[in-house]
Amino acid sequence: MSTLDFFRSRVDGMVDARHPLVVLTGRLPWQQIEQVLAPHFARKSRPAGTEIVQDMLGEHQIEFGGSVSSAGRSRLAIQLMSSLLYLKNSFNLSDEELVQRWSENVVWQFFSDMEYYEARLPCDATQIGRFRTSIGEEGMEHLLKCTIETAVQIKAIKPEELERVIVDRTVQEKAIAHPVDSRLLEIARYKVVKAAKAAGILLKQTFAAEGKEMRPKAGGYAHAKQFKRLRKVVKRQRTILGVVTREVQRKVDAQAQAIAAGGAPALEPSGALALSALTTLLERAERVRTQQRFDKNKLYALHAPEVECIGEGKARKPYEFGVKVSLAVTHKQGLTLTPNS
């Protein structure tokens, strides 16, 4: 037991015992939560290094540096970080707002197992995200399970309410720019040229200067609503992309035939990996080149081919670019996400 500090205010004497968070503090299985989450923060074993040394007794091998890693500062209490994560999701706050309100709220500090009132921030706001990443999906599911079981024990909800399955669907947006044809064509040309260079394929012409010049030109024509000139620029971009992809494809096929005939050595693993990435990129670039405005299954991003254009009827956002996600709340399993795409 810690020594009493007469110059600081104890939190347990400043809160109302009937407050829901105060009641929940005594009902949540904090020891069980710490036992489940503690392995995620255990120090990792560091393998020993070996070195050949030579001395008066001859040449021999020694080991060094093998121990449990002590790198980094000591971690904050698991109950403190778990309670911060619970408060963040309960009150729908950002990490910065959460730590600021925690330093001003006595009940939140009691919920976090603080003995004395602290006017300072509990931690840096970025540590909450790192904690969530460290415990992973398994840790989040365990926290949700403990919360549901505690709610049933204190009769905040009835077990019958958990027997239902609530299913909803939403759109998970992807981090892509708005898919403009001229932009996609120029990015496809650039990525094909870059991938070909990584695979050791030399091109006669890359059209780098012309490609950089046409992309802002297309944007200017679109802004000025000069669509006839815009279509002319986009047509030239399609032509350039077709010239580059056909040349790359010819050289890839020639290289494959030479290897099959024994006239060239087999590719190393790194070269085979680069060639495989180039082949995939060629297929996607050809889709970008040939697709038209009203085609179905269009490609909106080279790095995320699963992206779809989804219209959910929202007035503020008629179209969203991402994938459909189903959300299901089931008994003893909590929240599960299932992509539909």
N, C-alpha and C positions, 0 to 999 in steps of 0.2 A: 504494500500500500504506500502511495506517495505521501510525502510530508505536506501538511496543510500549509497553504500560502494565504496569510491573512491580508495581503495587499492585492489580491486578485479575486474576482467574483466567480463563484462556482456556478456552472451552468444548470445543474439539477435543481438549484434553488430559485432559478429565474424563469422556469417553464411551467406551463399548466399541465398537470398530470392527465387531464382529459383530452388533450390535443391529439388528433389522430396520429401524427408522426411520433409523438411521445409513446403512445400505446404500441405503435408498430415497432418501435425500437426494442421493446422488451419481448416482442413475440417473434421477430425474425431469427432464424437459426444462424447467428453470425459465426459461431465456431465451425459449423458444417460448411458454410460458404468459404471460410478461410482455408479449411482442409482441402476443398476441391480446387480452389484457385492458387494455392501456394505453390504447387509443382510448376506452374507457368513462370514463376519468378525465381526458381532455384538457380544457383550459380552453376554454370556449365563447366564440365571437366575439360581441361586444356591438355591435349595430347603432348607427350614428351618429344622433344627434338633430339636428333642424333647427329653426331659429328665424329669424324675420324681424326684422331690426334696422334702425334708421334713424340715420344720422349725417350729417356734412357733405356726404358724397358722394351721399347719397340713400338710398333703401330697397333693401336687398339681403338675401339669404339666406345664413346661415352654418351650418356643421356642427360638432358638438362631441360628445365622448364616445365616438367610434367606436374600439374597440380590443378586444384579447382581455381578457376579464374576469379580474381578479386577486383576486376575492372569495374569502374563506375561507382557512383555514390549509392548509399543504402536507400532502398525503396521506401516509399511512404506506406503507412498502414493499409492493409487490404480493406478493412472496414471503412476507412475514410474514403478511399477511392471508389469502393462499391456504392457507398451511400451517395457520393457525388454523381455517379452514373445514374442511380435511381432518381435523384432529384432532377437531373437534367432532362430525363425522358418524361417524368411526371409533369413538370411545369413547362416543357417545350422551350428550353432556353439554349442559347449558344454557350460555348465553353467560357467565353469572356464574361457574359452576363451571370453565369452560374457562380464563378468564383467571387465575383463582386458582391452578389446578393448573399452568398454564404458568410462573408465577413461581417454582414450587417444583421443576420438572422440568428437569434439565440436557439430557436427550436431546431434549425438545420444543424447547428453545431452539436446539440445534444444528440441528434440522430446519427451524427458522425462519430460518436463516442469521445467527444472532447470533454475534458474534466473542468477546464476553466475557459472563460470567454476569451476569444482571440479576435482582435480587431484587424489582424493582417489577413492576407489571402491564404487559403489552405495550400495552394500549390500554383505552379504556373499553368495557364490555361491549356497549353499544348500537352501537358502530361495526361490529361483526361483522354485525349485521342490515343496516345501511346498505350495507356492502360487498356482501353477497349480493344486495341489491336493485339495486345499481348494475351489477353484471356481468350480471344477468338470467339467463334460462333458457339462452341461448347460451353464456354464460361457464361456467355450471355443467356443461353438457354437455361443454365442452372439457376441464374439469378431470377429469371422469369418464373421458373418452376417453384422456387422458394417463396416468391411473392404470391403466387396463386394458392399454394398450400396454406400459407399464413392467412390469406383472406378467407379461406374456407374455415379455418380453425376459429377465427374471431367472428365468424358469421357475417362478414361484410358482403359475401355473395353466397348463394346456395349451390350445392353440388349439381342440382338439376340444370342450372344455368350453363354449366360447363359441358353438358352432354350434347349440346347443339354444335353444329359446324357452320360457321359463318364464312362465306366465300365472297370475295370481292376481286375486282380486276382493275388494274391501273396501268399506266405507261411509265416505264423506266427509261428516262431520256439518256442518250449517250452524249459524250462530250465531243460533238462534231460541229463544224461550221455549217452554215446554211448551204445546202448542196446546189451551187450554181454550176451550170454546164461548163462555162469557160474555166472556172476554177478547178473542177474535177479533171478536165482534159489536161490542163497544164501540170497539175500535181501528178497525174498518171505518167506523163512524159518524163518528168523529173525523176520519179521513183524508178521507172524502167531503166533509164540511163544510169542511175546510181547503182541499181542491183546488177546491171550488166558489167559495170566496172568492177564491182566486188567479186563477180564470178570470173573475171579475167577476160572478158570479151571487149574488144576494141571496136568502136563504131566509126563509120566514115564521117557522119555528121550528127550532132546531138540537137541542133536547133535551139541551143540555150539562149542566145541573144534574142532571137526572134520570139521565143516563148515568153521571156520576161517582158518584151515590149507589147505583146498582144494582150496579156492579162489585164493590165490597167486600162488599155484601150477599150476592151470589152466592157469594163465597169463604167467607163465614161459614156459610152454609147447607150448602155442600159439606163444610166441616170438621166441622160438627155432624151430618152425614149426614141432614139434613132435605131429602130429595130432592124431595118434593112441592112445597115452597116454592121450591127451586132451579129446578125446571122452570117454575114460574110466572114467576120473574124472567127466565129465558132466553127464554120466550115473549114477554114484554113487550119485551125487547131486540130480538128479531126484528121485532116490529111497528114499533118506532121506526126501525130501520134501513130497513125497507121504505117507511115514510112519507118519510124523507129522500131515499132513492134515487129514488123515483118523482117527487118534486117536482123534484129536480135534472134528471132525464131529461126531464121535460116542458119545462122552461125551456131545456135544451140543444136539443131538437127545435124549439122555437119560434124560437130564435135562428138555427138553421140555415135554417129556412123563410124568415125575414125577409131573410137575406143572399141566398138564392137568388132571392127575388122582387124584390130591389133596394131594399127598404125600409130596409135597414141597411147601413152600410159594411162592407167586408171586414175580417177580423181581421188585426191585425199579426202578424209572426212569433212574438213572445213570447206573444200571446194564443192563436194557433193551437196552439202547443206546450203551453200550459196546458190547453187544451180537449182535446187528444189524451191528455194524462196523466189528465184527469178521466174521459174515456170508458173508458180501460183500468181505472181504479180502480172505476168503476161495475160493470163486468163481474165483477171479482173480488169486490166486495162482495155482488153478487147470488148468486155461488157460495157465499159464506160463509153467507148468509141461508137458502138453500134446502137446503144439504147436511145429511144426517142422520148418525146415529152409525155405521151399518154401510155407508154409501155407499162406492163405489170412486172413485178419483181425487179425493180430498178436497183442499181447499186448507188448508194448515197455516200459511202465512205470507203476508201481502199483498205483502211486498217480495221474496219468493222463491217464486214459484209452482211451481218445479221440485222443491220438497222433497217427499219421499215418506216414509211410515212403513215402515221396513224391519225385519223380524225375522230376525236371523242365528242365533238359538238360543243366545245368550250368557246365562249364568246371572246375571251381574252387571248386564246391561243387555238385557232382553228385546226392547225396541224402540228403534230409533235413527231420528232425523229428519235426513235428508240425501239424498244421491244416491249411486248405485252407481258405483264407479270400478274399471276394469280396469287392472292393472299388468302390463306385459310387459317382460322382460329379453331383448334380442336382441343378436346379434353386431354389434359396432361402432356400436351405437346407444344402448347403456346402458339407462337406465330411462325408460320412456315411460308417461304416464298418459292413459287414454282414458275419458272419462265415458260411462256406458251410458245415462244417463237422456235 
